[in-house]
Amino acid sequence: MKLNELLGGLDGLESGLQPDAEVASLAYDSRRVQQGTLFFAIQGEKADGHRFIPQALERGAVAIVSERMPSSDLASRWLRVPRIRRALSTAGRHFYGQPDLHLKLVGITGTNGKTTTAFLLDSILRAAGTRTGLLGTIEYRVADRALPALNTTPESLDLWSYLAQTVAAGGGGVVMEVSSHALAQERVWGFPFAVAVFTNLTRDHLDYHKDFEHYFEAKRRLFEGLGTPPPAWAVINVDDPWGRKLLEVAGSQRLTYGMNSTAQVKPRQIDHWQSGLEGTILTPAGKLQLASSLMGRANLANILAATAASLAYGIPLGKIEEGLKNLKAVPGRFERIDEGQSFLVIVDYAHTDDALRNVLSTARELTRNRLIVVFGCGGERDRAKRPLMGEAAGSLSDLAVLTSDNPRSEDPLLIMNDALVGLQKAGKHYWMEVDREKAIRKALEEAREGDVVVLAGKGHETYQILRDGPIPFDDRAVAREVLREMGYYRAE
């Protein structure tokens, strides 16, 4: 493809290259460069792409795209742009044949609930006969092919590739989790969302965004449009005060959801069981009969979000009911571990104080005896949330086991001491065990009939990130192994 076909019309472009120069591929990672590649040098949070320009040129890069001025010896092979990620997305869209023209895109943002809402909506779309793409924290799915997820929202070049693959597989819709980092860094610049969903805003990522206002402003960008008009539909949780602020954003048709009586999509009468949720949801299209294997109030909110987004998408109530019923579980999201034991074991991704409160409140409704929680706080992340998580764990459980959770380069004991302040404030019984496997073992060996044990923080993750890098670790696998060693066995 020619250079002017990729970047033609981009504001502020400065280039010494011929506009009809041939480009064979695009890359922002020098390891993916081959002969004829246009290389985008991006200054990232941890790595600077400019450091890898020599490697890119050695591998055959036809030219470099950067926000910086070129050195004199590279002036003839340099394209200077004012915003590198906007240029990357513009080029990616054209290189992959503008796949958005053949797809309906749904973007979901918020602190908690994005993943479950995305899985629910994907299930509903498939029940309605649409082949889909699903991009989020757990995996990237193109039609029926699953790929590992490196980030909740990847770089735009990768997104355009996944969209193109979805089109090639006969897909008609893509559901995408859109993180605040991706919005702030313009990784979804130029993506025309048909529906945007806001779940909630609670304390998280303030090490990056610094305060709630900047965190909210990043989320808000999805509803304002990034290089595109605002989404056709804005689906907003009006139980959340930040969601109500989003009602001020103009340009989209709005559909609200929540437990709030003013919401357009809301529950009427819901029964909560260990087997799931049953009841009636009121919508502008009529009553929906809910039968879901998902449990708890937080999942009810996710179901309301997915229902509202499906209505905005144009899916009839009957197919929404079918899709909600079809989804049996979401990996690492209030996921039940059943080896035939006499107590309930739940694994959940909750790694903020609000998410932990939601999970433990739901678990409390299910316990017939004690509630035991195993939790930790991540290293190299917002320290201020650690005592808040400790207080949440201590105040809502009967026994809290404080342990390690992705300490990264920090000392796990120092991280635990930060959380201990809040845990002690709650005044409840607690244990400390830095070895996460031992902590899980202690909690399970302590459990008795009718108890609920919650393993919080890692969810679907299959690794523990230590100072020297990641090691294999899966809360679900550890729990199953310990339960079997304890003599439990569930026949398949």
N, C-alpha and C positions, 0 to 999 in steps of 0.2 A: 504494500500500500504506500502511496506517496505521502510525503511529509505534510503537504498542504491539505490533504484529505483528512489527516489525523488532527491537526491543530489549527486548521483554517478558521478564522473568525475569533480566535482567542485574543482577548484584550491584552495589550502590553507586551506582546511577543517580540523579542529581539533575536534575530538570527543571521548568521553569516552563511547559512546553508542555502542551497538551491531549493526552492519550494517543491520541485518535483523529485527530490531525492527519495530513493526507495528505502522503505523500512520493512524489515522482515518480521520483527517481533518487538515487544515492549517488555521492559523489566525495571524493577526498583531494587532488586537484589542482584549483585554482581555475579553470584553463582549461577544465575539463570541466563546470563548474557551469552549469546552466540553470534555468529557472523551476521551483521546487518541489524542488530538490536538497537533500539533507541533506549538509552539508559537514563532513568530519572533519579537524580541524586537528592535524597530527602534527608533533612536533619531530623532524626528521630529523638525519642526521649533518652534512649540508651546508646544508640549508635548513629554515627554521621555518615550518610551515604557518600559524601564527598571523599572520604578516606579511601573508598574502593573504586574511584574513577580509574586509576592506573590498571587495576585488574580488569575492569570492564572494557577498557580500550584494548588490552592484550587479548581478550577473548573475542574481539571483533566488533565492538560497539560502533555503530555508524556515527553516533553523535551523543552528546550529553545534554540533558535538560536540567536546569538549576535556577534557583532564585538569585544566585551570586554572579558576580562579574567573572568572566573567564580570564585565565592567564593568557599572555600574548601568544604562546605556542598552541593554544587550543581554541583560539577565537573562531577559526573556520569550522570547528566541529562542535560548536556550543550554541545552545538555544537558551536564552535567558527569559524567564517568565516571572510575573509578580507573585503568583501563588502556585507552588509546585503541585499540591494535591488537586487543585482544580484542573491543572494541565494534564495530570495523570488520568483523572477521571474522563476528561474530554477525549483524550486520545484513546483510552480503553473502550469507551462507548462506540466510537467509530470503528476501531480495530475489530471489535466483536460483532459488528453489523447491527448496532442499535437494537439489542434484544428487548429493551423495554417497550418497544412498539408492539410487541407480540405478547406481552405479559401484563398482568395486573399485580402491582406491588403493594404489600402491606408491611408497614414498619411499626414495631412495638418498642416503646421506650418506657423507662421507669426504673426505680431501684429494685423492687421485688416483683416477682410474678411474670417477668418477660418470657422465661423459658416455658413454663407451663401453659401460659396463654398461647404461645406460638405453637406448641404441640397440639393443643386443643383445636386451634383454628386450622392447622394443617389437616387434622383428622376430619374436621367438618368439610373442608374443601374436597378432600378425597371421597368422602361420602356423597358429595354432590357431583362426583364424576370428573373432577379436575385433577390432572396430573400436576404435581407441585414441586417446588424447590423449598427447602427449609434451611435457614442459615442462622445459627445461634451458638450458644455457649457449649452445648453438649456435642453437637455434630453439624456438619454441612451435608444436607441430603439433596441430591439431584435426582428427581423421579424416584426410582427405587434403589439408587446407589448412594451409600453413606460414606462420607469422608471425615477424617479427624478434624476437629475444630481447633485452630491455633489461637484465635481471638474470638470474642463474642461477635464482633463485626470486623471482617478483614479489610485490607486496603481495597480501594475502588477497582483496581485492575483485576484483582481476584474475584470481586463481586460481579463485574461484567462478564468474566469468564464463566462463572457458575450460572449466571442468567442465560448466557448463550447456550450452555450445555442443557439447561432446562428446556429451552425452546427446541433444541435439536431432538430432545427426547419426547416432544409432543406436549410439553407442559404449558399451562395457561396461567398459573399464579405462583407467586413466590412470597413466602412469609419470612420476615427478617427481624431478628432482634437488633435494635439500634442502640448501642451504648453511648453514654455521655462522652466518652473519650472520642469515639468515632465522629460524633456531631461536632465537638469542639475542634477536632483536627481536620474536619471537612472530608472524611473518608467516603461520605455518601453524597458529595457534591454532584448535582446533576441527575440524581435519581428521582424520577417522578412518582411519588407514592400516591396511590389511589385512596388508601386508608391509612391513617396514622392513629396509633393507640397509646394512651398514657395510662399507666397502671398506678403509680404512686411516687412519692419522693420522700425518702427517709435518709438518715445519715449514712453516707458511704462515699468513698473516693474524694473526701475533702483534703487528702494529702495532695491531690492533683488540682481540684477546682478551688481550693482555699476556703470557700464559704458557700452557704446554701444558695445565695443569690446567683453566683456564677454557675453553680451546679444546675440550678433551674434554667438559667439562660441557655445552657447547652441543650437541655431537653426541649426547650421552647423552639429551637431552630428547626426541629422536625416538622412543627406545625406552621412555621412561617414559610417553609420551602428553602432549600439550599440550591440556588441557581435554577430553580424551577418554580412554578406557581405553588401556592399552598396545596396540600392534599385535598382531593374532592370531599373527603369525609374526615372529621376529627372525632375520634371515640375517646371520651374523657371520663375518668373516675371522679365523680363529684363528691364522694366521701372525703377525698383528700383536699386540703386547703390549697395546695399548689395546683391541683387539677382545676379547681374553681377559678384560679388566676388565668389558666389557659383559655377559659371561656371568653376572655377579652381579645384573643387573637382572631382577627377577621380573615375571611377568604375561603372558609370551608363550611360545608354543612356539618352540623354537630349532632352527635348522638351520645347521650350521657348514660352512665350506668352506676350502680352502687346500691348499698343497703338503704340509702337515703330515700325518703318518700318522694322527693322531687325528681329522682332519676327516671329516665325513660325506660331503662331496662333494669328491673329490680326483682328480688325474690318476694313471693307472696307467702308461701308456707313451705318450709324446707325441714325435712327430717334428717338428722345426722346419725349415721350408724358406723360401726367399725367396717362395714362392707361398702360404705360410700354415702352418697347424698341422693335424696329423692324429694320431689316436690314440684312446685309450680313457679315459673318465672314469667312475669308480666313484661310484654314488649309492645311497641307501637304496632306490630303486625299481628298481635293476639297473644294468647297464652301458650307457653311452651312447657311440656311435661318433662321434667328432668329425672334421669336415672344415670348416675355416674359412679364409677368405682373410686373416684378421688374423694378424699376425706377432708373435712374441716372448713372453717370459715374463710381462711385465706384462699383455699381452692374454690370456694363458692364465688369469691371476688374474681378469680381468674376465669371461671366459667361465665360470669356475667360479661366480662371484657370480651371473651371470645364470641359470645352470643351477639353482643352489640356490633362487633367488627364484622361478623358474618352477615348480619342484616344490612350493614353499610355496603358490603360486597355484593349483595343481591341474592343471597341464598335463602330459600324458603324454610319455614320453621321445621317441617318434617325432616329435612336433611340435617338441620342443626341438631335436632334431637338425636338422630342416628349417629352423627359424628361425635357428639358428647358421650354417647353410650359406648362407642367403639374403642375409645382411648382407655385402656385398662390401667396404665401407670406411666409416669415420666421418670426416667432414670435419675436417681438421687434427689428426687423432689417428694418428700414424705413417702419414701419408698419402703414398703414393708419387707422385712426379712423373716421368712417363716421356715423354720426347720422343725416344726411340731412342738415348739416350747410352749409353756403355759403362761408366758408373758409376751407382750407385744414389743417388737424391736423395729424402730423407725430410723432410717438414714435420710438426712436432709442437708441441703446445701447452705442453710442459714448461716451467714457469716457477718451479719450486722445485728445490732441490738434489737431493732424493730423486727427483723425477720426471725430472730430467736424468740422474741416474745410471741409472735404469731404461731410459730411451730409449737412452742410449749403450751400455749393456751389451747390449741387444738388437741394436743396430746393429753392435756389435763381432762378434757371432756371424755376421753376414751378410757382413762385408767379407772380400775376398780380398787386400786390400792395406792402404791407410791409411784411418783414420777422421778425417774433418774435421767440426768443429762450428762453427756460427755461433750466437752467443747474446748476450743482454744481460739487464739487470735493470730492472724497472719502477720508475719514480719514485713518490714519495709512498707507498711501501710499506716493509715491514720491512727496514731497512738491514742487520741482522745476517745475513740470508741471502745477501747479495751475495758476500762472500768464500767462503762455502760453495759457491755456484754456480760461482764461478771455479775453486775447487779441484776440483770434480766435473768440470767441462769440461776442465780441464788434465790431470787424472790419467787420464781415460778416453779421451782422443782423441790422435791423432798431431799434429794441428794445430788449435788453437782460434782462432777469429776473434771477438774481443770487440767488440760494437757497441752500438747504442742500441735500446731496447725500451720504448715508451710512457714517455718521461721525464716527461711531464706538466709540472709547473712547475719541476722540478729541472733543474740544469745536467747535460746528458748526460755530459760529461767527468768530472764529480765522481762520478756514479753508476758510470761505468766504472772509475774509480780505486778505488772500494770493492771491486769484483769483482777488480781486478787483484792485490790482496793475495793472494787465494786462488790465482789463476792462476799467479803467480810461485812460490808455495809448491810447486806441482806440479812445477816444473822442466822443463816441456815447451815445445815450440816454439809461439809464439803471435804473432798480429798484432792490432793495434788499428785500428779504422776506425769513426768516429762515425756516418757516413752508412750506414744499414742497406742501402740498395740497392747501394752500392759494396762493402760487406762481402760480400753474397751473390754479387755478380759476381766478386770476388776468389777466393772459395772455389770457385766452379764452374769458373773458369778454371784454377785450380790442380789440380783433380781429374783423375785418370788412370784408365785401365781397371782395374776391380776395386775402386776406392775406394768408400766410402760417405760422402755429405755429408748432415749433419743440420742443418736450419734450425729452431732451437728457440726457443720462447717465445710465438709469436703464433698458430700453428695456424690455426684457421678465421677469425681476425679479419681484417677488410678495412679496417683503419684503423691509423694511428699517432697516439697522443695526445701532442701537443706543448704548449708553454706557452700558445699561443694557441688551442688546441682541436684536434680530430681532423682529420687529412688522410687521403685515400684511400691505402691501402697494404695489399698482400696478398702475403705471402711466396710463395705458390703462383704467382700471376700473374707476379711478378718473376722467379722461377726459370724459368718456361716461356719468358718473353720472352728472358732471357739465353741459355738453351740454344738457342733458335731462332737468335739472332744468332750463336751459335757454330757454326751449320751443322747442328744436329740437327733432325730432323723425324720425327714419328711419324704414319704414315698412319692415319686413323680407320677 
